[in-house]
Amino acid sequence: MSKEILINSGIREVRAAVLTGGNVSEIFIERVNKKSAAGNIYKGKVVKVLPGMQSAFVEIGLQRAAFLHIADIYTGSSDELSYEESMPEDDSEARVSEEIHSEQQHYAPIAEILTEGQEIIVQVAKDAIAAKGARLTTHLTIPGRYLVLMPGYEHIGVSRKIENEAERERLKDILTKLRPESMGLIARTVSDGLSLEELMADLEYIKGVWAGVEAVTHSSTAPSLLYEDHNLIYKILRDVVTADTTRILIDNKADYDKMQEFFVNHLSNLDLKIEYYQGDEPLFDLYNVEIEVNRLLDKKVWLRSGGSIVIDQAEALTVIDVNTGKYVGRHNFDDTILKTNLEASKEIAHQLKMRNIGGIIIVDFIDMERVEDREKVLTTLEQYLKEDRAKTSVVNISPLGLVEITRKRVRDSVTRIISEACPYCEGRGVIKSKITVCYEIMRQLTQLAAHHKGANILIDANVDVADLILEHERESIDNMEQLYGVHIEIQQNNSGIFDRYKLKITGYKH
């Protein structure tokens, strides 16, 4: 199915939406004040070794010390190698050992490998999420568009999502010829069908990236950043664009020019158009993406038949409950339940991807008496989850209709990014964060100013939101006043609710 990507790029926030068959299938958000550290490589310093947990805390320059488990420390044997945590999300299934984190795996005492004060080269495998610090690994990987370079290893691998055996063997032969000495290579899913020359060009690029890391390693003192992974726009081009992507629409001219340059250098083999959007209506409003972003805060999601799923996210796990709701069926009770559960399976897979929910997910399907119905629901769920770039696994459905899903979690969920715990209900619910409302106001203000040139515009907002606008968006407001000839006034109120604000025209300049 054809795919389009919309990118709304602002000064401090970039949002991207993937449209599959015209419907929003994925949403990505990156903010300057909370950039993802996943994929970054650091020279860190061991600050504490915990022999009882076979773990250590490493200072790498983030807000809190990061966590390193013994299973994620490379000790020189590629037989003990796992790429589960460090691979790009769509290729995490290409890891060498399925048992690397199992209880049967035996490791040397961590105190014999690490000492406090020791400097160590690490890569962030998972961002800090909630109260947990970032998760680290010493299994370094440098992802390119088609290949992943693994310095220090002898391994060659092919993404398991490439299922054709002849193609797998062809790619392995190519990687054997290309593999640099003392480095491993993995062919990513999008390398399917590519030529030796195309893969070689990608390899030269990522070898250059690694050479840059090596060049600064010896001259740096811990803690220091050695390599920063690309921003969201480049990650979209590298990791999300596939052969069925037909168009990218972006509303920022400077970023559009950079994307065009990247396209010429790395994606010229694709039948892909990159277009600069200059319309009056905001890009996300034009394609109804803004509505979908706001819906991500809803706990209840309605199904087409009238049933629903209810999503409750906790720190350790997510629980999804399936209900028949308004749907009463047309035939018998068992068929009604089956139809609702099948419909819910598709929506659950969609919501996990849209919200980027990771970790352990427990789904409470409606109880099914017939064994064949339970098997059909489980098969349907697995089928839809295969479309997810993140690695997922499903445990068999229980007689009570409970299904356990694990989904690889590298970054915070979209819901956590755009919201914060509500101070008025002590965390039992969520509202839009101050910064989200700030950006929302600025988007609406831009649209209002463009359609009412020469107007006096009043922003009446919560005192905290108003302070954020004055602190972070003063330059944007000055530019807007000059561009559209408007006068913008900000009025603070003490409503205590962040997302209650007003924008109104109070008159026109003479």
C-alpha positions in Angstrom: 0.0 0.0 0.0 1.4 3.4 -0.9 2.7 5.7 1.8 3.0 9.5 2.2 4.9 11.3 4.9 3.9 14.8 6.3 6.5 16.8 8.2 5.5 19.9 10.2 8.9 21.5 11.1 9.1 24.4 13.6 11.9 26.1 15.4 11.7 23.9 18.5 9.5 21.0 17.5 9.3 18.7 14.5 6.3 16.4 14.0 6.0 13.7 11.3 3.0 11.7 10.3 3.0 8.6 8.1 -0.2 8.2 6.0 -0.8 4.6 4.7 -3.6 4.5 2.2 -4.7 8.0 3.2 -5.0 7.1 7.0 -2.5 8.1 9.7 -0.5 5.0 10.7 2.4 6.5 12.7 3.2 9.8 14.4 6.7 11.0 15.5 7.5 14.0 17.6 10.9 15.5 18.5 11.5 18.6 20.6 14.7 20.6 21.1 14.3 20.5 24.9 13.8 16.7 24.9 15.7 15.1 22.1 16.1 11.4 22.0 19.5 10.1 23.1 18.9 6.6 21.6 21.7 5.7 19.2 24.1 8.2 20.6 27.6 7.1 21.5 29.4 8.4 24.6 32.6 8.1 26.5 31.2 7.5 30.0 32.6 7.0 33.5 31.5 4.1 35.7 30.2 5.7 38.9 28.8 2.6 40.7 29.1 -1.1 40.3 26.3 -3.3 41.7 27.6 -6.9 41.9 24.3 -8.1 43.3 22.5 -6.9 40.2 25.3 -7.7 37.7 24.9 -4.0 36.7 26.6 -0.7 36.8 25.6 3.0 36.6 27.6 5.1 34.1 27.8 8.9 33.9 27.4 10.0 30.3 26.3 13.6 30.8 22.5 13.1 30.9 20.3 14.3 33.7 20.8 11.0 35.6 23.3 8.2 35.4 22.6 5.5 32.8 22.2 1.8 33.5 24.4 -0.9 32.0 23.7 -4.6 32.5 26.3 -7.4 32.2 24.4 -8.9 29.3 25.0 -5.6 27.3 28.8 -5.6 27.9 30.9 -7.0 25.0 33.7 -9.1 26.4 35.4 -10.0 23.2 33.4 -13.1 22.1 31.0 -12.6 19.2 29.3 -15.8 20.4 27.9 -13.7 23.3 26.6 -11.0 21.0 23.1 -9.6 21.1 21.8 -6.8 18.8 18.3 -6.7 20.5 18.8 -3.4 22.2 21.0 -1.6 19.7 19.6 -2.4 16.3 17.3 0.1 14.5 13.7 -0.7 15.3 12.8 -2.3 12.0 15.8 -4.7 12.1 15.8 -5.7 15.8 14.9 -9.2 14.8 18.3 -9.7 13.2 20.0 -10.3 16.5 22.4 -13.3 16.6 21.5 -14.9 19.9 17.9 -15.3 21.1 19.1 -16.5 24.5 21.5 -13.7 25.3 19.2 -12.3 28.1 17.9 -15.6 29.3 18.3 -16.8 32.8 20.4 -19.8 31.5 23.1 -17.5 30.2 26.1 -17.3 32.5 28.4 -14.2 32.8 31.6 -13.4 34.6 31.0 -11.2 37.8 30.6 -7.6 36.7 33.1 -6.5 39.3 35.8 -8.4 37.3 35.0 -6.4 34.2 34.2 -2.9 35.4 35.6 -0.8 38.3 34.4 2.6 39.6 36.0 5.5 37.9 36.7 3.4 34.7 36.1 5.1 31.3 34.0 3.1 28.9 32.6 3.6 25.4 28.8 3.0 25.4 25.8 3.5 23.2 22.3 4.5 24.4 20.0 1.5 23.6 16.9 3.0 25.3 16.0 6.5 26.3 15.3 7.4 29.9 11.6 6.6 30.4 9.7 7.9 33.4 11.9 7.3 36.5 14.2 4.9 34.8 17.6 6.2 33.4 18.8 5.4 29.9 19.8 1.8 29.1 23.3 1.4 27.7 25.1 -1.2 25.7 28.8 -1.6 24.6 27.6 -3.5 21.4 28.1 -0.5 19.2 26.2 -0.2 15.9 26.2 2.6 13.3 23.1 2.4 11.1 23.0 3.5 7.6 20.2 3.5 5.1 20.7 -0.1 4.0 23.4 -1.5 6.3 24.3 -1.5 9.9 28.0 -1.4 10.8 29.2 -3.2 14.0 32.8 -2.2 14.9 34.8 -5.0 16.5 32.8 -8.0 15.3 33.1 -10.6 12.6 29.3 -11.2 12.2 27.3 -11.0 9.0 23.5 -11.0 9.1 20.3 -10.2 7.2 17.1 -8.8 8.5 14.6 -11.6 9.2 11.9 -9.5 7.5 13.6 -10.5 4.2 12.0 -13.9 3.9 13.1 -15.0 0.4 15.9 -17.5 1.0 17.6 -16.8 -2.4 17.7 -13.0 -1.7 19.1 -13.7 1.8 21.9 -15.8 0.4 22.6 -13.1 -2.3 22.9 -10.4 0.4 25.1 -12.6 2.6 27.5 -13.1 -0.4 27.6 -9.4 -1.0 28.2 -8.6 2.7 31.0 -11.2 2.8 32.8 -9.3 0.0 32.1 -5.9 1.5 32.8 -6.5 5.2 35.7 -4.5 6.5 38.3 -6.2 8.7 37.2 -6.4 12.4 33.8 -5.1 11.6 30.4 -6.8 11.3 27.6 -6.0 8.8 23.8 -6.5 8.9 21.6 -5.9 5.8 18.5 -3.9 6.8 15.0 -4.7 5.5 15.2 -2.0 2.8 18.3 -3.6 1.3 16.1 -6.2 -0.4 17.0 -6.3 -4.1 19.8 -3.7 -4.0 23.0 -4.0 -6.0 26.5 -4.4 -4.8 27.3 -0.8 -5.8 24.3 0.7 -3.8 25.3 -1.3 -0.7 28.9 -0.3 -1.1 28.0 3.4 -1.2 26.1 3.1 2.0 29.0 1.2 3.6 31.4 4.0 2.7 29.1 6.5 4.4 28.8 4.7 7.7 32.5 3.8 7.7 33.1 7.6 7.5 30.8 8.1 10.5 32.7 5.5 12.5 36.0 7.0 11.5 34.7 10.3 13.0 33.9 8.6 16.3 37.3 7.0 16.5 39.0 10.4 15.7 37.4 12.1 18.8 37.5 9.1 21.2 41.1 9.4 22.4 41.0 13.2 22.8 37.8 13.2 24.8 37.4 13.0 28.5 34.5 11.3 30.2 31.6 12.1 30.2 31.4 13.3 26.6 29.3 12.8 23.5 31.3 11.0 20.7 28.5 10.6 18.1 25.0 12.0 18.0 22.4 10.2 15.9 20.5 12.2 13.3 17.5 14.4 14.1 14.0 13.2 13.3 13.9 14.5 9.7 17.0 12.5 8.8 15.7 9.4 10.7 12.5 9.6 8.7 14.6 9.4 5.5 16.9 6.7 6.8 14.5 4.4 8.7 10.9 5.1 7.6 11.0 5.8 3.9 10.5 2.5 1.9 10.0 1.6 -1.7 6.3 2.2 -1.4 6.7 5.8 -0.1 5.5 8.0 -2.9 5.7 11.5 -1.5 7.1 13.6 1.4 5.4 16.9 2.1 7.3 19.4 4.4 6.4 22.9 5.4 9.9 24.2 6.2 12.0 25.5 3.3 15.4 25.1 5.0 14.6 21.5 5.9 13.1 20.9 2.5 16.5 21.9 0.9 18.4 19.6 3.2 16.0 16.7 2.4 16.5 17.2 -1.3 20.3 17.0 -0.9 20.0 13.8 1.2 17.6 12.4 -1.4 20.0 13.0 -4.3 23.0 11.5 -2.4 21.2 8.5 -0.8 17.7 7.8 -2.1 17.9 8.6 -5.9 17.0 4.9 -6.7 13.5 5.5 -5.2 10.4 6.8 -7.1 9.8 9.4 -4.4 8.8 13.1 -4.6 9.8 15.6 -1.9 7.6 18.7 -2.0 7.6 22.0 -0.1 4.2 22.8 1.3 3.3 26.5 1.1 -0.5 26.4 1.6 -2.3 28.8 4.0 -3.9 26.0 6.0 -1.5 24.2 8.4 -0.3 21.0 6.9 -1.5 18.7 9.8 -4.9 20.4 9.7 -5.2 19.9 5.9 -4.7 16.1 6.3 -6.7 15.8 9.5 -3.5 14.7 11.4 -4.1 17.3 14.2 -7.3 15.4 15.1 -5.4 12.1 15.3 -2.7 13.7 17.5 -5.4 14.9 20.0 -7.1 11.5 20.0 -3.9 9.9 21.3 -4.8 11.3 24.7 -8.1 9.4 24.7 -8.3 6.3 26.8 -11.3 4.9 24.9 -11.0 4.2 21.2 -14.3 3.3 19.4 -14.4 0.5 16.9 -16.4 0.7 13.7 -19.0 -1.8 14.9 -19.7 0.1 18.0 -17.4 -1.8 20.3 -14.4 -0.2 22.0 -11.0 -0.7 23.5 -9.8 1.1 26.6 -6.1 1.8 27.0 -4.5 2.3 30.4 -0.8 3.1 30.4 1.2 2.5 33.7 4.9 2.8 34.2 5.6 -0.9 34.1 2.9 -2.1 31.6 -0.1 -1.2 29.5 -3.5 -2.8 29.9 -6.0 -2.8 27.0 -9.6 -3.9 27.7 -11.9 -4.9 24.8 -15.7 -4.2 25.1 -18.7 -4.9 22.9 -20.1 -1.5 23.8 -23.0 -0.5 21.5 -22.5 -3.5 19.3 -25.2 -6.2 19.9 -24.6 -8.3 16.8 -27.1 -9.8 14.3 -26.8 -13.5 14.8 -25.7 -15.3 18.0 -23.7 -14.2 21.0 -20.4 -16.0 20.0 -20.3 -14.4 16.6 -20.8 -11.0 18.2 -17.9 -11.5 20.5 -15.7 -12.9 17.7 -16.4 -10.0 15.4 -15.6 -7.5 18.2 -12.4 -9.2 19.1 -11.2 -9.4 15.5 -11.9 -5.8 15.0 -10.2 -4.9 18.2 -7.1 -6.9 17.1 -6.6 -4.6 14.1 -7.1 -1.5 16.2 -4.8 -2.6 19.0 -1.9 -3.2 16.5 -2.7 0.3 15.1 -2.8 2.0 18.4 0.4 0.4 19.7 2.2 1.8 16.6 0.5 5.2 16.7 1.2 5.8 20.4 4.6 4.0 20.3 3.6 1.9 23.3 6.4 -0.4 24.4 7.2 -2.9 27.1 4.6 -5.4 28.4 1.1 -5.0 27.1 -1.8 -7.1 28.5 -4.9 -7.4 26.3 -8.1 -8.5 27.9 -10.2 -9.8 25.0 -13.9 -10.6 25.5 -14.1 -14.3 26.7 -14.6 -16.8 23.9 -16.0 -20.2 24.4 -14.9 -21.8 21.1 -11.2 -22.7 20.8 -11.2 -22.0 17.1 -12.4 -18.4 17.8 -9.5 -17.9 20.2 -7.0 -19.2 17.7 -8.5 -17.0 14.9 -8.2 -13.8 17.1 -4.6 -14.6 18.0 -3.6 -15.3 14.4 -5.3 -12.0 13.3 -3.5 -10.0 16.1 -0.1 -11.5 15.1 -0.8 -10.8 11.4 -1.4 -7.1 12.1 1.6 -6.8 14.5 3.9 -8.0 11.7 3.3 -4.7 10.0 5.0 -2.9 12.9 8.6 -1.9 12.5 9.3 -2.4 16.2 9.9 -6.0 17.3 6.8 -7.5 18.9 6.1 -11.0 20.3 2.8 -12.5 21.4 2.1 -15.1 24.0 -0.8 -17.6 23.5 -4.3 -16.5 24.4 -5.6 -17.9 27.7 -9.0 -19.4 28.3 -10.0 -16.1 29.9 -9.1 -14.2 26.8 -5.8 -12.6 28.1 -3.0 -12.1 25.7 0.5 -10.9 26.6 2.4 -8.8 24.1 5.9 -7.4 24.3 6.9 -4.6 22.1 10.4 -3.2 21.9 10.6 0.2 23.7 13.4 2.5 22.7 11.8 5.9 23.2 9.0 7.3 25.3 5.5 6.9 23.9 3.9 9.7 22.0 1.3 10.2 24.7 4.0 10.8 27.3 5.8 13.3 25.0 2.7 15.5 24.4 1.3 15.3 27.9 2.2 15.5 31.6 0.6 14.3 34.8 -2.4 16.6 35.6 -1.7 18.6 38.7 -5.4 18.9 39.5 -6.1 15.2 39.7 -2.8 14.1 41.2 -1.7 12.1 38.1 -4.9 10.1 37.7 -5.4 11.7 34.2 -3.5 13.7 31.7 -3.9 17.1 30.0 -1.9 18.7 27.2 1.5 20.0 28.5 2.2 23.7 28.8 4.7 23.4 25.9 2.2 21.6 23.7 -0.4 24.3 24.3 2.3 26.9 23.6 3.1 25.4 20.2 -0.6 25.0 19.6 -1.2 28.6 20.3 1.7 29.6 18.0 0.3 27.5 15.1 -3.2 29.1 15.5 -1.7 32.5 15.9 0.3 32.1 12.6 -2.9 31.2 10.8 -4.9 34.0 12.4 -2.3 36.6 11.6 -2.0 35.5 8.0 -5.8 35.9 7.4 -6.1 39.2 9.4 -3.2 41.4 8.3 -3.0 44.7 10.3 -5.1 43.3 13.2 -4.6 43.7 16.9 -4.6 40.2 18.3 -5.0 39.3 22.0 -3.7 36.0 23.4 -5.5 35.3 26.7 -3.6 32.3 28.3 -2.8 30.6 31.5 0.1 32.5 33.3 2.5 29.6 32.8 1.7 29.2 29.1 2.0 32.9 28.6 5.4 32.9 30.3 6.5 30.2 27.9 5.4 32.1 24.9 7.2 35.2 26.1 10.3 33.3 27.0 10.6 31.0 23.9 8.6 32.6 21.1 9.4 36.3 21.4 11.4 36.1 18.2 8.7 34.3 16.4 6.1 36.9 17.5 8.3 39.8 16.4 8.8 38.2 13.0 5.0 37.6 12.7 4.3 41.2 13.6 6.7 42.4 10.9 5.5 39.9 8.2 1.8 40.4 8.6 1.7 43.9 10.1 -0.2 42.8 13.2 0.1 43.8 16.8 0.1 40.9 19.3 -0.6 41.3 23.0 -0.3 38.5 25.6 -2.6 38.6 28.6 -2.1 36.3 31.5 -4.9 34.7 33.5 -5.0 32.6 36.6 -7.5 29.9 35.4 -5.0 27.2 36.5 -5.8 25.1 33.4 -3.1 25.1 30.8 -5.2 24.3 27.7 -7.8 27.0 28.2 -6.9 30.0 26.2 -8.4 32.5 23.7 -7.1 34.2 20.6 -9.2 37.1 19.5 -9.1 40.1 17.2 -9.5 43.3 19.3 -9.4 45.8 16.4 -7.2 46.9 13.5 -4.2 49.1 13.3 -4.8 52.6 11.9 
